[in-house]
Amino acid sequence: MDNETFTVSCPTCKKSVEWGEHSPYRPFCSKRCQLIELGEWADEEKRIPSNEDISDSDEWSEEPRH
């Protein structure tokens, strides 16, 4: 395995984080930044874009829509 190390920017605070076993919260620099990001997802401040418009009131079924 390569002994080469590389760094990434923390998605929350942009601090440089060395990628490796000694960085348990990678890509985050700390547990705090990890929890901030999780909170943003939980509050729906962040989301994965979709082409489908599905609301919470739509019924889910095993049957495919036609």
N, C-alpha and C positions, 0 to 999 in steps of 0.2 A: 504494500500500500504506500502511496505517496506520503511523504512527510510535509508536503506543502500545506500551508494553512491559508485560509482566505477569510475575508470579513464581509459581513452584510450590514445593512442599515436596519436598525430596529424599526418596525413598521409604525410604532407609536411615537417615539421621540426622536428618531433618526440617528441615535447614537450608534457608533460603530461597534459591532459585536463579532468577536472571533468565532467562527463556526467550528465546534468541536465538542468532545465529551465534557469538557470543563465548563461549558455554557449550557446548563440544563434547560434554560427557557428559550433557547434559540428558536426562531429568529429574533425573539425579544431579548432585551438586555436584562430584564428583571421580571419577577413575578408581578410587580405592580403594573408594568406596561402590558403584560399578558392579560391581566384582569381588566384593564382599561379597554383593550381591544374586544375581549369577550363581552363586556358590558355594552359596547357599541352594537355588536351583533344582536344581543338580547333585546336591546331597545329599538331594533330595526333601523338604526342609523346607517348600517351597512347592509348590503344585500347583494346577491348574485343576480345579475340581469337575466331576464327571461323574455322570450317572445310571446309566451302564453299569458293571458290575463286570468289568473285564478284567484278568486277571493276566498276568504275564510268561510263564507256561507255556501260555497260550491260543495256538492256532495261528491265524495270519493267512492268509486266502485271498482270492482274487478273487471267489469264489462268495458270494452273499448268504446269510445264515443264515435259516432258516425256522422 
